[in-house]
Amino acid sequence: MQSIVKMNEELKIRLFYVLSITAIVANTIGFISNAIIYGFTSITIFTLVCAIIMYIAGIMGMYTKNSKLPSVIILVLGNIIEFPVLYLVYGTYYILYMILGIVSTVLFLEEKWQIIGSLFIFFYDGIVIYIKVMYPHLFAGIEINPNLIAILVTYFIAMISIVMMSIILMKHYHLQQDKLSELANQLQEMVHLDPLTHIYNRRYLVEYLNKKMKIESQEFAVVLLDIDDFKSINDKYGHIYGDQTLQAFSDSMKKNMDNKGIVTRFVGEEFMLVFDDINHEVIEDTLNKVAEEFALYENNQKELNYLLVVV
């Protein structure tokens, strides 16, 4: 659960990086192009101020790792102030920015606010467009007729913003998918592994045997092993030592069963080995090696008696 929460927080930060980087780059290009085409007019200074505010918001979000407020600042500044002002000054071509703003709201605003925020921006932009079309005389003093270069720059900024967002979002999407896949594998292992010995549990054993039995042409061997009088070990030396004994026994079986089949904890101190082949020599050799290694463990530890029971 903690891994999922962490991944969710990381995703929010990555999305904020996409938003802030795109906004900063687009506003920087807009400021430079305005300065070149129109000089340092009031609208050029306006785009510079917007770029600086977005830059500060971006740095704040990246530094604090809290993207909520900086995201709102960037989206509100762009959708409510900057894009409508640019439309009122330069005219129809800057509707592209308004559309881009709505898309950004859907992509980067928190889920519970996405629909409300995008609808609000949609109607807000609609009102601005209506006022501009119906009452053009109100803006006669600030209107600028953009030339071909300005129109192409507008198109370029909109397209580069979309391309940047798409590329970075896809990159983060694939990264997130890889992490989710890794997490799914870890969860699968948790379901199928015994937490103490880290070998397969009874649930996995049942699934594995069911698959084996469905393949008529495949032969396999099953061996049941038991540590004799294990209860007395726990009673005499304690459960911690008993757990260590189970772990040592499991490690020995895993090592000697490598590429021969699977090792499972059947129940308690009982273990089941499933051999993919019925070669009696291989099976006997494997069991003897396990017995020898566990005998060495016995000699190095407290006095133990064990019994391998083969079924």
N, C-alpha and C positions, 0 to 999 in steps of 0.2 A: 504493500500500500504506500509506504514512504517513497519507493522508487517511482510509482505512478505520479504521486504529488510532485516530486522533484522534476520529473519529465514535463509535467504540465506547466510548472513555473519556468523551466528552461524554454519551452515553446513560446510562452508569452514574451520572454525577453528577446528571443530570436525574431519574432514578429515585430517587436518594437524596433529592433535594429533595422529591419527592412523599411519600416515606415520612416524612421528618422533619417536614414541614409538617403532614401529616395527624395524626401522633402528637402534636405539640405542641398543635394546635388542639383535638383530642379530649380530651387530658388537662387542658387549661385549662378547657374547658367542664365536664368531670367534676368538677374541683376546685371551681369556682364553684357548681355545682348542689349538690354535697355540703355545702358550707359554708352554703348558703341553706336546704336542707331539713333537715339534721341538725346543723348547727353545726360548730364546729371540734373534731370528734372525732378519735380516733387514725387512723381510716380516711381522714378528710378530709386530715389531715396527710400520710398515706401517699400519697394521690393527688398532693398538692403536690410531695412529694419526687420521685415518678416523673416528674412534668412537668418539674421542674428538671433532672433527669438527662438526660431526652430533649432538652431545650433545649440543654444543654451539648454533648451528642453531635451535635446538628444543627449548632450553630455550629462545632464542631471539624471536621466533614466539609466544610462550606461554605468554611471558611477554608483548610484544607489541600488541598482538592480530592481527598482520599483518602477514599472512602466506605466502604471495606471494614469497618474496625473500628467506626466509628459506627453502621453499619447493623446489625452484630451486636449492639452494645450495646442499641439500640432494640428489636430483635426479641426478644432474650433477656429484657430487662426486662419487656416486655409479655407475652410468651407464657409464660415460666417463673415470673414473680413476680406481676406486677400483675393480669392477668386471672384466674388461679386464686384469688388472694386475694379479689378482688371477688366471684367466684362463691361462695366459701365463706362470705363475710359476707352477701351479699344474696340468694343463691339462684339459682333456675333462670333467671331473666330475663337474667342476665349471661353465659349460654352464648353469647349473640350476640357478645360480645367475643372469646370463644375461637374462634368460627368466623372472625371478622374477622382474628384473629391468624394462623390457618392460611393464609388467603387472602394476607395480607401476606407471609408466609414464602415462598409460591410465587412471588409477584410480584417481591419485592425481594432475596431471597437469591441469591448467586451460583449460576449454573446447575448446577455440579457438586454443590452442596449442597442444591438445592431439594427433591429427592425425599426424601433422608435427613432433612432438617430438618423438612419437613412431616409425614412419617410419625412422627418422634419427637414432635413437638408433638401430633399426633393421639392417640397412645397415652398420652402424658403427661397430656393433658386427660382422656382416658378414665379413667385411674387416679384422678385428682382427683375426677371425677364419681362414680365407683364408691365411693370412700371416703366422700364426702359423703352419698350415698344409703344406704349400708349401715351407716355409723357416725355418724348425725346427732348423737348425744350428745357426740361429741368437739368439736363446734363450737357447742354450745348457748350458751356464754358470749360468743361473738362475733357470733352471728347477729343480723341486723337485718331485720325484715319491711318490705320497701319498700312505700310507699303508691303510689297511682295516678300521682302526679306523678313520683316516682322512676322508675317503670316507663316512663313516657312519655319522660322525659329519657334513659334508657338506650337506648330505641328511636331517639330523635332523634340521639344521639351516633353510634350505629352507622350509621344511614342517612346522616348528613352526612359521615361518614368514607368510606363507599362512594361517595357522589356526588362528593366532592372528589377521591378517587383516580381515579375514572372520567373526570372532566372533564380533570384535569391530564394523565393518561396519554394520553387521546385527543389533547389539544393537542400533547404531545410526540411522539406517534406521527405526526401529520400533518407536524410540523416535520422529523422524521427522514426521512419519506418524501420530502419536498421536497429534502432534502440528498442522499439516495440517488439521486433522479432527476437532480439536478445532476451528481453524481459519475458516473452512468452516461453522461450526455451527454459529459462530459469524456473518459471512457474511449473512447467511440465516436469522438470526434474524434481521439484519439491513435492509434486503429487506422486511421483513414481519412486522416490528414494526414501530409504529409512533415515530419519534425522540423526540417529546415533552412529550408525556404522557406515552411512553413505553408500550402501549397496541397494539394489532394487528391493522394494517391499512386496508384500503379498498381493496387493492390487495389481502391480505390474506383472507379477508371476502368473496370475490368472489370465490376464490379457494375452501374455506371451504364449502360454500353453494353448489357449483357445485358437490362436493363429496357427500354431504348429500343428494342431490336430486337424485343422481344416485342409492341410496339404497332405494328401494321402501318400504320396511317393516319398515323403520326408520322414526319416527315422531319427529318433533322438532318445537320449537316456536321461533319467531323472535320479538324482542321488540326494538322500536326506541325511544331514549331519546333525549331531547333537553333542553338546558339551555335558558330559555326565555329571550329575550331582551339582549342578550349577547353583542351586539354591543355597547349598552349604557354603559356597564361595562367597556369596553375598552376605550371608549371616556371619561368617567368620571374619572377612576382611573389609566388608562394607560395599555399598552399591557403586561407589566411585571406582573402586578396583575391579568390581564385576563388569562395569561398563568398559573399562580399559581392556579387559580380557576379551570381551565381545569384539571390540574394535581391532585388536591384534589378530584375532581369528579371522575376521572379515578381510583384513588387509592381506593376509596370507592366501586366502582363497582367491581374492581378486587377482593377485599377481600370478598365481599358478593357473588360473582359468583364462588368461589372456588369449583371445582369438579362438577359444574352444567352446564358448557358450556364455551363460550368464550366472551370476551369483545372487541369491536372494535371501532375505531374512524371512523365514516362514512364520515363525512366532517365537517370542522369547529367545531362548538359547538354541532354537532349532533353525537350521539353514537348509536351503535347497539349491542344488546345483543342477542346471539343465545343460547337458552336453549336446552340441549340434550333430554329433556323430556317435555311433554305438561301438566304436573301437574300444574293446575291453582293455587292451594294453595301455592306451592313452588315459582312460579313466582311472585305472589302477595306479599308473605312474603319477597322475595328478594328485590323487588322494594320499599316496605315500609321501609326496613332497609336502603337502599341507601338514600331514602328521609329523613329519620330521621338523619342520619349521616351528610348529606349535610346541613340540617337545623342547626345542631350544629356548623358546619363550618361557616355558615352564621352569626350565633349569635356572634361568636368569631371574625369575620372579619368585613369589611365594610358592609354597608347595601346592600343586594342583593335580587333580586326576581328571582326565577327559576320556571320552569314548566316542569314536566315529561309528555311527550306526548307518549302514548302507541299506537302502530299500530299493 
